Amino acid sequence: MTQERNQKSGSHSKTEEYTDMKREQHEGLQRVKFQMSRIRQKIAVISGKGGVGKSTVTVNLAMAFAMHGYADNVGILDADIHGPCVPKMLGLRGQRLQVSAIGALPVTGPLGIKVVSMDFLLPSDEAPVIWRGPLKMKAIQQFLSDIMWGELEFLFIDLPPGTGDEPLSIMQLIPDLDGVIIVTIPSEVSQVVVKKAVTFARQVGVPIIGIIENMSGFACPKCGTVTKIFKVGGGQRIASDMSIPFLGSIPIDPEICEDSDNGLPFIVEHADSPAAKAFTEIVERIEEYLKHKKGTEILLKSTSKEDS
Amino acid sequence: MTQERNQKSGSHSKTEEYTDMKREQHEGLQRVKFQMSRIRQKIAVISGKGGVGKSTVTVNLAMAFAMHGYADNVGILDADIHGPCVPKMLGLRGQRLQVSAIGALPVTGPLGIKVVSMDFLLPSDEAPVIWRGPLKMKAIQQFLSDIMWGELEFLFIDLPPGTGDEPLSIMQLIPDLDGVIIVTIPSEVSQVVVKKAVTFARQVGVPIIGIIENMSGFACPKCGTVTKIFKVGGGQRIASDMSIPFLGSIPIDPEICEDSDNGLPFIVEHADSPAAKAFTEIVERIEEYLKHKKGTEILLKSTSKEDS
């Protein structure tokens, strides 16, 4: 393929170098396109503001679909380069991407969920990734192009907060994204920032599946008194203000934090809790959306081609 | 070097354009240096993970210093380009940077606190800033170089989560930063990410003032039962694991969210609450650090020169 790259130390001219770089870029994008064509449904989870539970939603969503008949057919891309949390939440810390003859393989988590995260490439817990935008974009592209995701029914992408390099890269690299799910906490401070995420999704032309209100009220485990720690109803307000579907509210539950820390998705570990029940209803609404969306698509993507 | 490229499309040659660009860059950096030389103490608040209360800490810290004898002498730079929260928390939404003959002026908040935020430049609440790294770096540089901060005792910089473009830009543009304050919530998931922030600060050579544990336990307002929603003790653990000072824990308090939403710093509005008391102790430790630091500095920066 690149036989012409016959460099003898410095025999390579600037023009050739430029041509090589351009070809490499083009090949990278072609590989993204091919890999993504083998994944039927691709959904990003975004927020605008950090710390609202994006990763918790992503992980539990992936688990829910894996449990609903899609075991071994779900992937998660943890696109948070600086603060990857997905491996910790799925009990996969310390794992590494394995390299095979055809490329690097995702790490396999519970129910065969395939996970790719910067965390699998770092030497230690404490190592930060001090990268500017262009490097992050390159890493995300390689996560999509050079990881052998294989054929999957779902890919959930956990994006870092904000509307900068990482979300933009994902939207540009996956133009056929099925939609974004927006997560918020009810506070007004969060609402202000989350509205920007809604506008962002609209401006880049990605369908909005809906908004989830997380950390919505807290019931004292002793006396049952509900305290609206971060208020309640902010998600619903954004949904009606900006005409997007409201997917549901998840109450604050210390078990969610505990389970995340222990690497156990709470919808499995505490399936009977009000939080898990609320989450299950949200998942049903998302399934409904996806069913409807696929139903109205005239041409289904072919997933029959096999990579060699 | 490239004198042969003497194209006369716009009378300006490529070489001249390049020289102009370089001169402009150099002048910009000189202006940053001058502006920053007029601010005695510069402190950044970082976190690694989002949603841990960085902006709440920044705003209340600024208020605390303004109340402790530094009214009209404190500034806040909200360096979160995508999710600016500081104006909302200080009741300054909808304000605009005013342009004077010598440059743009910060917006003045309670107790004369001078605030600069991307929010003051946006057309509406809902407008996202869909920018990649280089543009964000440019904006941050201009916030430091082209805003007439004037002479100040303190500048608090609220950084977005992560260890990417914005924190790096600040560290490079303000090499004499007095230190960073790291904010975390107690959960293990947060700890993993916050440790990266500690390593980041060390790698870029900025002193770490200490770590604050936010959202540490919740006391039911009805029965008093304390629930460790996001666990407790994680901040202390990072401090001892990584040998950095522990500044204190702030309990969860619905008033903090309420006050932030209303644009009223909680240390003023609810001065007698356990959260405000915990915060006051933290402020004392920070004051102690700064006193000590300045005491050991042989040469104090001159702040006597006046801009014209």
Contacts between the chains, C-beta under 8 A, distances in Angstrom:
chain1	res1	chain2	res2	distance
A	48	B	82	7.3
A	48	B	83	5.8
A	48	B	128	7.7
A	49	B	50	6.6
A	49	B	51	6.3
A	49	B	83	5.2
A	49	B	85	7.8
A	50	B	49	6.6
A	50	B	50	1.2
A	50	B	51	4.4
A	50	B	52	7.9
A	50	B	83	7.4
A	50	B	160	7.8
A	50	B	161	4.7
A	51	B	49	6.3
A	51	B	50	4.4
A	51	B	51	1.2
A	51	B	52	5.7
A	51	B	161	7.8
A	51	B	185	7.5
A	52	B	50	7.9
A	52	B	51	5.7
A	55	B	189	7.7
A	81	B	162	7.8
A	81	B	164	7.5
A	82	B	48	7.3
A	82	B	161	7.1
A	82	B	162	3.4
A	82	B	163	5.0
A	82	B	164	5.7
A	82	B	193	7.7
A	82	B	196	7.1
A	83	B	48	5.8
A	83	B	49	5.2
A	83	B	50	7.4
A	83	B	161	6.3
A	83	B	162	6.0
A	83	B	193	4.1
A	83	B	196	7.2
A	84	B	193	7.9
A	85	B	49	7.8
A	85	B	189	5.2
A	85	B	192	7.3
A	85	B	193	6.7
A	88	B	188	7.1
A	88	B	189	5.3
A	88	B	192	5.6
A	89	B	189	6.6
A	93	B	192	7.8
A	125	B	192	5.7
A	125	B	195	5.7
A	125	B	196	7.9
A	126	B	195	4.4
A	126	B	196	6.3
A	126	B	198	7.0
A	126	B	199	4.8
A	126	B	242	7.4
A	127	B	196	6.8
A	127	B	199	6.4
A	128	B	48	7.7
A	128	B	163	4.3
A	128	B	196	3.8
A	128	B	197	6.9
A	128	B	199	5.0
A	128	B	200	4.2
A	128	B	203	7.2
A	129	B	163	6.4
A	129	B	196	7.5
A	130	B	163	5.0
A	130	B	164	7.7
A	130	B	168	6.4
A	130	B	200	6.0
A	130	B	203	6.6
A	130	B	204	7.5
A	131	B	163	7.9
A	131	B	164	6.2
A	132	B	133	4.7
A	132	B	134	7.9
A	132	B	137	7.7
A	132	B	164	6.3
A	132	B	165	5.0
A	132	B	168	6.6
A	133	B	132	4.7
A	133	B	133	2.6
A	133	B	134	6.8
A	133	B	136	7.8
A	133	B	164	7.1
A	133	B	165	5.7
A	134	B	132	7.9
A	134	B	133	6.8
A	136	B	133	7.8
A	136	B	164	6.8
A	137	B	132	7.7
A	160	B	50	7.8
A	160	B	161	7.6
A	160	B	162	6.6
A	161	B	50	4.7
A	161	B	51	7.8
A	161	B	82	7.1
A	161	B	83	6.3
A	161	B	160	7.5
A	161	B	161	6.3
A	162	B	81	7.8
A	162	B	82	3.4
A	162	B	83	6.0
A	162	B	160	6.6
A	163	B	82	5.0
A	163	B	128	4.4
A	163	B	129	6.3
A	163	B	130	5.0
A	163	B	131	7.8
A	164	B	81	7.5
A	164	B	82	5.7
A	164	B	130	7.7
A	164	B	131	6.2
A	164	B	132	6.3
A	164	B	133	7.1
A	164	B	136	6.8
A	164	B	165	7.7
A	165	B	132	5.0
A	165	B	133	5.7
A	165	B	164	7.7
A	165	B	165	7.8
A	168	B	130	6.4
A	168	B	132	6.5
A	185	B	51	7.6
A	187	B	257	5.1
A	187	B	260	7.1
A	187	B	261	5.9
A	188	B	88	7.0
A	188	B	260	8.0
A	188	B	261	3.9
A	189	B	55	7.6
A	189	B	85	5.2
A	189	B	88	5.3
A	189	B	89	6.5
A	189	B	257	7.7
A	189	B	260	5.3
A	189	B	261	6.0
A	192	B	85	7.4
A	192	B	88	5.6
A	192	B	93	7.8
A	192	B	125	5.6
A	193	B	82	7.7
A	193	B	83	4.1
A	193	B	84	7.9
A	193	B	85	6.8
A	195	B	125	5.7
A	195	B	126	4.4
A	196	B	82	7.1
A	196	B	83	7.2
A	196	B	125	7.9
A	196	B	126	6.3
A	196	B	127	6.7
A	196	B	128	3.7
A	196	B	129	7.5
A	197	B	128	6.8
A	198	B	126	7.0
A	199	B	126	4.8
A	199	B	127	6.4
A	199	B	128	5.0
A	200	B	128	4.1
A	200	B	130	5.9
A	203	B	128	7.2
A	203	B	130	6.6
A	204	B	130	7.5
A	218	B	218	6.9
A	218	B	227	7.6
A	218	B	229	6.8
A	220	B	220	3.9
A	220	B	222	6.6
A	220	B	223	6.3
A	220	B	225	5.8
A	220	B	227	6.8
A	221	B	225	7.3
A	221	B	227	6.1
A	222	B	220	6.6
A	222	B	223	5.4
A	222	B	225	4.0
A	223	B	220	6.3
A	223	B	222	5.4
A	223	B	223	4.1
A	223	B	225	6.9
A	225	B	220	5.8
A	225	B	221	7.2
A	225	B	222	4.0
A	225	B	223	6.9
A	227	B	218	7.6
A	227	B	220	6.8
A	227	B	221	6.1
A	227	B	254	5.8
A	228	B	254	6.4
A	229	B	218	6.8
A	229	B	229	8.0
A	229	B	252	6.1
A	229	B	254	5.0
A	229	B	257	6.5
A	230	B	254	7.8
A	230	B	257	5.0
A	231	B	257	6.3
A	231	B	258	7.5
A	231	B	261	7.2
A	242	B	126	7.4
A	252	B	229	6.1
A	254	B	227	5.8
A	254	B	228	6.4
A	254	B	229	4.9
A	254	B	230	7.8
A	254	B	231	8.0
A	257	B	187	5.1
A	257	B	189	7.7
A	257	B	229	6.5
A	257	B	230	5.0
A	257	B	231	6.2
A	258	B	231	7.4
A	260	B	187	7.0
A	260	B	188	8.0
A	260	B	189	5.3
A	261	B	187	5.9
A	261	B	188	3.9
A	261	B	189	6.0
A	261	B	231	7.2
